[in-house]
């Protein structure tokens, strides 16, 4: 049960993080290419 809860929390976190990147991705690419590249790498 513990690991299932952890997986669910991580899945929710990932979902929210990806939604935030979708909303802010264009601004992030324009203002800080380095951070954007790190985020893209983390997705792989």
PyMOL Python script that loads the backbone (N, CA, C, O; Angstrom):
from pymol import cmd

cmd.read_pdbstr("""\
ATOM      1  N   UNK A   1       0.835  -1.201   0.000  1.00  0.00           N
ATOM      2  CA  UNK A   1       0.000   0.000   0.000  1.00  0.00           C
ATOM      3  C   UNK A   1       0.877   1.261   0.000  1.00  0.00           C
ATOM      4  O   UNK A   1       0.584   2.236  -0.691  1.00  0.00           O
ATOM      5  N   UNK A   2       1.942   1.217   0.780  1.00  0.00           N
ATOM      6  CA  UNK A   2       2.827   2.372   0.844  1.00  0.00           C
ATOM      7  C   UNK A   2       3.379   2.725  -0.536  1.00  0.00           C
ATOM      8  O   UNK A   2       3.347   3.886  -0.944  1.00  0.00           O
ATOM      9  N   UNK A   3       3.883   1.726  -1.247  1.00  0.00           N
ATOM     10  CA  UNK A   3       4.474   1.992  -2.553  1.00  0.00           C
ATOM     11  C   UNK A   3       3.420   2.448  -3.560  1.00  0.00           C
ATOM     12  O   UNK A   3       3.706   3.289  -4.413  1.00  0.00           O
ATOM     13  N   UNK A   4       2.207   1.905  -3.472  1.00  0.00           N
ATOM     14  CA  UNK A   4       1.141   2.359  -4.363  1.00  0.00           C
ATOM     15  C   UNK A   4       0.827   3.833  -4.145  1.00  0.00           C
ATOM     16  O   UNK A   4       0.629   4.583  -5.101  1.00  0.00           O
ATOM     17  N   UNK A   5       0.784   4.236  -2.893  1.00  0.00           N
ATOM     18  CA  UNK A   5       0.524   5.645  -2.572  1.00  0.00           C
ATOM     19  C   UNK A   5       1.637   6.525  -3.115  1.00  0.00           C
ATOM     20  O   UNK A   5       1.381   7.584  -3.689  1.00  0.00           O
ATOM     21  N   UNK A   6       2.871   6.079  -2.931  1.00  0.00           N
ATOM     22  CA  UNK A   6       4.014   6.846  -3.424  1.00  0.00           C
ATOM     23  C   UNK A   6       3.944   7.003  -4.934  1.00  0.00           C
ATOM     24  O   UNK A   6       4.163   8.094  -5.460  1.00  0.00           O
ATOM     25  N   UNK A   7       3.641   5.920  -5.628  1.00  0.00           N
ATOM     26  CA  UNK A   7       3.536   5.955  -7.087  1.00  0.00           C
ATOM     27  C   UNK A   7       2.442   6.920  -7.512  1.00  0.00           C
ATOM     28  O   UNK A   7       2.622   7.681  -8.464  1.00  0.00           O
ATOM     29  N   UNK A   8       1.312   6.898  -6.820  1.00  0.00           N
ATOM     30  CA  UNK A   8       0.206   7.790  -7.163  1.00  0.00           C
ATOM     31  C   UNK A   8       0.599   9.252  -6.974  1.00  0.00           C
ATOM     32  O   UNK A   8       0.291  10.099  -7.813  1.00  0.00           O
ATOM     33  N   UNK A   9       1.278   9.539  -5.873  1.00  0.00           N
ATOM     34  CA  UNK A   9       1.714  10.913  -5.609  1.00  0.00           C
ATOM     35  C   UNK A   9       2.707  11.365  -6.670  1.00  0.00           C
ATOM     36  O   UNK A   9       2.618  12.485  -7.173  1.00  0.00           O
ATOM     37  N   UNK A  10       3.650  10.496  -7.007  1.00  0.00           N
ATOM     38  CA  UNK A  10       4.626  10.846  -8.037  1.00  0.00           C
ATOM     39  C   UNK A  10       3.955  11.044  -9.387  1.00  0.00           C
ATOM     40  O   UNK A  10       4.324  11.947 -10.138  1.00  0.00           O
ATOM     41  N   UNK A  11       2.975  10.207  -9.699  1.00  0.00           N
ATOM     42  CA  UNK A  11       2.253  10.343 -10.965  1.00  0.00           C
ATOM     43  C   UNK A  11       1.506  11.670 -11.020  1.00  0.00           C
ATOM     44  O   UNK A  11       1.507  12.348 -12.048  1.00  0.00           O
ATOM     45  N   UNK A  12       0.873  12.036  -9.915  1.00  0.00           N
ATOM     46  CA  UNK A  12       0.169  13.323  -9.851  1.00  0.00           C
ATOM     47  C   UNK A  12       1.145  14.476 -10.019  1.00  0.00           C
ATOM     48  O   UNK A  12       0.869  15.433 -10.742  1.00  0.00           O
ATOM     49  N   UNK A  13       2.291  14.381  -9.345  1.00  0.00           N
ATOM     50  CA  UNK A  13       3.304  15.429  -9.438  1.00  0.00           C
ATOM     51  C   UNK A  13       3.786  15.578 -10.878  1.00  0.00           C
ATOM     52  O   UNK A  13       3.890  16.692 -11.392  1.00  0.00           O
ATOM     53  N   UNK A  14       4.078  14.453 -11.526  1.00  0.00           N
ATOM     54  CA  UNK A  14       4.530  14.481 -12.915  1.00  0.00           C
ATOM     55  C   UNK A  14       3.482  15.106 -13.824  1.00  0.00           C
ATOM     56  O   UNK A  14       3.806  15.915 -14.694  1.00  0.00           O
ATOM     57  N   UNK A  15       2.226  14.728 -13.620  1.00  0.00           N
ATOM     58  CA  UNK A  15       1.139  15.257 -14.438  1.00  0.00           C
ATOM     59  C   UNK A  15       1.051  16.774 -14.299  1.00  0.00           C
ATOM     60  O   UNK A  15       0.935  17.491 -15.293  1.00  0.00           O
ATOM     61  N   UNK A  16       1.109  17.259 -13.055  1.00  0.00           N
ATOM     62  CA  UNK A  16       1.030  18.703 -12.812  1.00  0.00           C
ATOM     63  C   UNK A  16       2.238  19.425 -13.396  1.00  0.00           C
ATOM     64  O   UNK A  16       2.114  20.510 -13.964  1.00  0.00           O
ATOM     65  N   UNK A  17       3.413  18.804 -13.248  1.00  0.00           N
ATOM     66  CA  UNK A  17       4.635  19.420 -13.759  1.00  0.00           C
ATOM     67  C   UNK A  17       4.571  19.545 -15.277  1.00  0.00           C
ATOM     68  O   UNK A  17       4.941  20.578 -15.835  1.00  0.00           O
ATOM     69  N   UNK A  18       4.101  18.493 -15.942  1.00  0.00           N
ATOM     70  CA  UNK A  18       4.008  18.527 -17.403  1.00  0.00           C
ATOM     71  C   UNK A  18       2.975  19.545 -17.865  1.00  0.00           C
ATOM     72  O   UNK A  18       3.177  20.218 -18.876  1.00  0.00           O
ATOM     73  N   UNK A  19       1.866  19.664 -17.132  1.00  0.00           N
ATOM     74  CA  UNK A  19       0.861  20.671 -17.480  1.00  0.00           C
ATOM     75  C   UNK A  19       1.454  22.067 -17.340  1.00  0.00           C
ATOM     76  O   UNK A  19       1.211  22.933 -18.181  1.00  0.00           O
ATOM     77  N   UNK A  20       2.227  22.289 -16.286  1.00  0.00           N
ATOM     78  CA  UNK A  20       2.856  23.591 -16.076  1.00  0.00           C
ATOM     79  C   UNK A  20       3.835  23.901 -17.204  1.00  0.00           C
ATOM     80  O   UNK A  20       3.903  25.034 -17.681  1.00  0.00           O
ATOM     81  N   UNK A  21       4.592  22.894 -17.627  1.00  0.00           N
ATOM     82  CA  UNK A  21       5.530  23.108 -18.731  1.00  0.00           C
ATOM     83  C   UNK A  21       4.799  23.388 -20.029  1.00  0.00           C
ATOM     84  O   UNK A  21       5.267  24.173 -20.853  1.00  0.00           O
ATOM     85  N   UNK A  22       3.657  22.752 -20.213  1.00  0.00           N
ATOM     86  CA  UNK A  22       2.878  22.978 -21.427  1.00  0.00           C
ATOM     87  C   UNK A  22       2.404  24.432 -21.471  1.00  0.00           C
ATOM     88  O   UNK A  22       2.417  25.071 -22.523  1.00  0.00           O
ATOM     89  N   UNK A  23       1.987  24.941 -20.308  1.00  0.00           N
ATOM     90  CA  UNK A  23       1.496  26.318 -20.237  1.00  0.00           C
ATOM     91  C   UNK A  23       2.632  27.329 -20.375  1.00  0.00           C
ATOM     92  O   UNK A  23       2.472  28.365 -21.020  1.00  0.00           O
ATOM     93  N   UNK A  24       3.781  27.026 -19.768  1.00  0.00           N
ATOM     94  CA  UNK A  24       4.866  27.998 -19.681  1.00  0.00           C
ATOM     95  C   UNK A  24       6.041  27.677 -20.601  1.00  0.00           C
ATOM     96  O   UNK A  24       7.043  28.392 -20.598  1.00  0.00           O
ATOM     97  N   UNK A  25       5.927  26.620 -21.376  1.00  0.00           N
ATOM     98  CA  UNK A  25       7.047  26.159 -22.192  1.00  0.00           C
ATOM     99  C   UNK A  25       7.599  27.218 -23.122  1.00  0.00           C
ATOM    100  O   UNK A  25       8.815  27.359 -23.247  1.00  0.00           O
ATOM    101  N   UNK A  26       6.725  27.965 -23.777  1.00  0.00           N
ATOM    102  CA  UNK A  26       7.190  28.968 -24.736  1.00  0.00           C
ATOM    103  C   UNK A  26       7.988  30.061 -24.028  1.00  0.00           C
ATOM    104  O   UNK A  26       9.044  30.474 -24.506  1.00  0.00           O
ATOM    105  N   UNK A  27       7.478  30.529 -22.884  1.00  0.00           N
ATOM    106  CA  UNK A  27       8.179  31.549 -22.124  1.00  0.00           C
ATOM    107  C   UNK A  27       9.507  31.006 -21.591  1.00  0.00           C
ATOM    108  O   UNK A  27      10.521  31.704 -21.598  1.00  0.00           O
ATOM    109  N   UNK A  28       9.488  29.765 -21.134  1.00  0.00           N
ATOM    110  CA  UNK A  28      10.705  29.159 -20.595  1.00  0.00           C
ATOM    111  C   UNK A  28      11.772  29.047 -21.681  1.00  0.00           C
ATOM    112  O   UNK A  28      12.944  29.323 -21.428  1.00  0.00           O
ATOM    113  N   UNK A  29      11.377  28.646 -22.878  1.00  0.00           N
ATOM    114  CA  UNK A  29      12.326  28.529 -23.978  1.00  0.00           C
ATOM    115  C   UNK A  29      12.900  29.895 -24.332  1.00  0.00           C
ATOM    116  O   UNK A  29      14.086  30.012 -24.640  1.00  0.00           O
ATOM    117  N   UNK A  30      12.072  30.915 -24.289  1.00  0.00           N
ATOM    118  CA  UNK A  30      12.524  32.258 -24.647  1.00  0.00           C
ATOM    119  C   UNK A  30      13.423  32.866 -23.584  1.00  0.00           C
ATOM    120  O   UNK A  30      14.377  33.572 -23.910  1.00  0.00           O
ATOM    121  N   UNK A  31      13.126  32.596 -22.303  1.00  0.00           N
ATOM    122  CA  UNK A  31      13.840  33.284 -21.229  1.00  0.00           C
ATOM    123  C   UNK A  31      15.036  32.498 -20.725  1.00  0.00           C
ATOM    124  O   UNK A  31      16.015  33.094 -20.277  1.00  0.00           O
ATOM    125  N   UNK A  32      14.982  31.159 -20.787  1.00  0.00           N
ATOM    126  CA  UNK A  32      16.073  30.375 -20.224  1.00  0.00           C
ATOM    127  C   UNK A  32      16.175  29.033 -20.934  1.00  0.00           C
ATOM    128  O   UNK A  32      15.606  28.039 -20.484  1.00  0.00           O
ATOM    129  N   UNK A  33      16.897  29.010 -22.038  1.00  0.00           N
ATOM    130  CA  UNK A  33      17.022  27.794 -22.836  1.00  0.00           C
ATOM    131  C   UNK A  33      17.679  26.674 -22.041  1.00  0.00           C
ATOM    132  O   UNK A  33      17.349  25.505 -22.236  1.00  0.00           O
ATOM    133  N   UNK A  34      18.599  27.012 -21.152  1.00  0.00           N
ATOM    134  CA  UNK A  34      19.292  26.001 -20.367  1.00  0.00           C
ATOM    135  C   UNK A  34      18.317  25.231 -19.487  1.00  0.00           C
ATOM    136  O   UNK A  34      18.345  24.001 -19.460  1.00  0.00           O
ATOM    137  N   UNK A  35      17.458  25.941 -18.769  1.00  0.00           N
ATOM    138  CA  UNK A  35      16.472  25.286 -17.914  1.00  0.00           C
ATOM    139  C   UNK A  35      15.500  24.462 -18.738  1.00  0.00           C
ATOM    140  O   UNK A  35      15.128  23.358 -18.341  1.00  0.00           O
ATOM    141  N   UNK A  36      15.087  24.990 -19.882  1.00  0.00           N
ATOM    142  CA  UNK A  36      14.167  24.265 -20.751  1.00  0.00           C
ATOM    143  C   UNK A  36      14.808  22.972 -21.235  1.00  0.00           C
ATOM    144  O   UNK A  36      14.152  21.932 -21.283  1.00  0.00           O
ATOM    145  N   UNK A  37      16.084  23.032 -21.592  1.00  0.00           N
ATOM    146  CA  UNK A  37      16.780  21.837 -22.049  1.00  0.00           C
ATOM    147  C   UNK A  37      16.881  20.800 -20.943  1.00  0.00           C
ATOM    148  O   UNK A  37      16.731  19.606 -21.200  1.00  0.00           O
ATOM    149  N   UNK A  38      17.132  21.238 -19.724  1.00  0.00           N
ATOM    150  CA  UNK A  38      17.201  20.312 -18.595  1.00  0.00           C
ATOM    151  C   UNK A  38      15.850  19.639 -18.379  1.00  0.00           C
ATOM    152  O   UNK A  38      15.785  18.445 -18.089  1.00  0.00           O
ATOM    153  N   UNK A  39      14.779  20.406 -18.521  1.00  0.00           N
ATOM    154  CA  UNK A  39      13.442  19.844 -18.338  1.00  0.00           C
ATOM    155  C   UNK A  39      13.150  18.815 -19.419  1.00  0.00           C
ATOM    156  O   UNK A  39      12.578  17.763 -19.134  1.00  0.00           O
ATOM    157  N   UNK A  40      13.534  19.105 -20.653  1.00  0.00           N
ATOM    158  CA  UNK A  40      13.317  18.157 -21.745  1.00  0.00           C
ATOM    159  C   UNK A  40      14.098  16.869 -21.488  1.00  0.00           C
ATOM    160  O   UNK A  40      13.586  15.773 -21.713  1.00  0.00           O
ATOM    161  N   UNK A  41      15.320  17.005 -21.023  1.00  0.00           N
ATOM    162  CA  UNK A  41      16.141  15.829 -20.729  1.00  0.00           C
ATOM    163  C   UNK A  41      15.506  14.992 -19.630  1.00  0.00           C
ATOM    164  O   UNK A  41      15.526  13.763 -19.693  1.00  0.00           O
ATOM    165  N   UNK A  42      14.947  15.648 -18.628  1.00  0.00           N
ATOM    166  CA  UNK A  42      14.336  14.946 -17.506  1.00  0.00           C
ATOM    167  C   UNK A  42      13.127  14.136 -17.949  1.00  0.00           C
ATOM    168  O   UNK A  42      12.791  13.129 -17.326  1.00  0.00           O
ATOM    169  N   UNK A  43      12.468  14.570 -19.025  1.00  0.00           N
ATOM    170  CA  UNK A  43      11.281  13.862 -19.513  1.00  0.00           C
ATOM    171  C   UNK A  43      11.639  12.519 -20.139  1.00  0.00           C
ATOM    172  O   UNK A  43      10.816  11.603 -20.161  1.00  0.00           O
ATOM    173  N   UNK A  44      12.865  12.399 -20.650  1.00  0.00           N
ATOM    174  CA  UNK A  44      13.254  11.189 -21.382  1.00  0.00           C
ATOM    175  C   UNK A  44      13.470   9.991 -20.468  1.00  0.00           C
ATOM    176  O   UNK A  44      13.801   8.905 -20.942  1.00  0.00           O
TER     177      UNK A  44
END
""", "prot")
cmd.dss("prot")
cmd.show_as("cartoon", "prot")
cmd.util.cbc("prot")
cmd.orient("prot")
